[in-house]
Amino acid sequence: MIFEHNNQIMIAGIGTDIVEVYRIEEKLQKNERFKTHVFSEAEISYCEKQKKPNIHFAARWAVKEAYLKAIGVQFIGNHRLPEIETLHLENGKPYIHLLGNAKQNFLDQKCKAIHVSISHTETNAIAFVLIEADAF
């Protein structure tokens, strides 16, 4: 389906990531601080309410990685990952909520919208992120 817009927009970046659930599960088991270092309070609360929390933690990890690729970050270590938060609308659709420096970086790059898609199985989680900006 094609929609016409009054304003011209462009794709500013795309990113995707796939992660094996067991890798995130191992990190969560080995280091309790990993959880709060990577995930926001809202993300932790959401994941821990799920039947299989590790799958949902892995999906959120994939979103963070995909977002950083889409925004053009070359080194993940310089970013506060809880500032890239995956939340859900009432209908269950996921969206990315940015905080702090992540939000400021998004605005500084003149970005306008973020689209995210997440999927997972028992063993893998994948995320796809597309960022829009006004055309020049």
N, C-alpha and C positions, 0 to 999 in steps of 0.2 A: 504494500500500500504506500502510495506517495502522497505526502502532504505538502501543500504550498505554504510558504512562510513569507511574510512581508519583509522580514529581516533575513539577510543571507547568513547562514551558519556554516561552520566547517568542522570537520573532525580534527580536534587538536591532538588526540592521542588514543591509542588502543593498547590494551594489555591483557594478557591471559596468564593463568598459572594453574598448574595441576600439582597436587601434593598427595602423597600416600598417607592415609590416616594413621598408620602405625608410627610414622616419624613424629607426628605431633603428639600422639599418645605417649611415646617414650619421653619426649621433652617435658610433658606435663608431669609424668611420674618421677622423673629424675630431679626436677628442680621446681619447687613450689613457686618461686619468684618468677619463673617463666610466664605463668598465667597472667600476673598483674603487669609484667613488663611488656607483654604483647597485646593483651585484650583489655577493653574498657570494662567498667563495672556492669554496664548494661549488657555487653556481650557475654560476660561471664555468667550473669544471672540467666540470660536466655539459654545458653548452652547447657548449663547445669540442670535446667528444668526438662531437658529433652531425654528421651529414652536412652539414646546413645550419644552422650555429650561429646565424645572425642571426634565423631564425624562432623559435628557442628563447629567445634573449635578448628578443625582442619579446613572447613569451608571458609571460615572467617580469615584464617591465615592466607588462603589462596586469594581472597578478595584484596587483602592488604598488599600482597605481592603484585597482583594484576594492576591495582590502582597506581602503585609506584612506577611500574613499567609504563603505564599510560601517561602519567604526568611527566615522565622523562627523567626520573631519578636513576642515577647510575650506581649508587651505593646505599643499600638499605640501612646500614648501621648508624647513619646520621639522623634517623627519624624516630620520633616517638610514635610507635605503632598504635597505641590506644587512641591517638588523635584521628585515626582512620577507622571509623566505627561503622559496622554493618548493623542496621536496624531494619525493621519491617513495618510496612503499612498495615492497616487493619485487615486488608484482604490477603496478607501474607507476602506481598511483593517486597523483595529486599531493596534497600537503598543505602547509599553511603552518606554518612553524616561526618563532616570534617570539623575538627576543633583546633584551636591554637595555631601553631606554625604551619600545620598541614593546610588549614583553611586559608591562612594568609598567603601561602605559596600558590594555592589555587587561584585566589583573587588577583595576585600579582601577575600571573600568567594570562589574565583576561579570560579565564575559562568561565563558562556559563552553566553547564549542566553535566551531570554524571549519570551514566546508565550502567547497571550491573546485572549480571545473570550468574546464578550459582547452581551447581548441580553436584550430587554426590552419590556414591554407592557405599557399600560396607567398607571398601578398601581405598577409594580415591575420592578426592574432592577437587572440583574445578571451578574457576571463576573467570568471567570475561568482563572487562570494563572498557567503556567508550566515553571519552570526554569531548564535549562540544565547546566551541568558542565562537564568538562573532567573526565573520569573515572580514578580512582587511580591506 
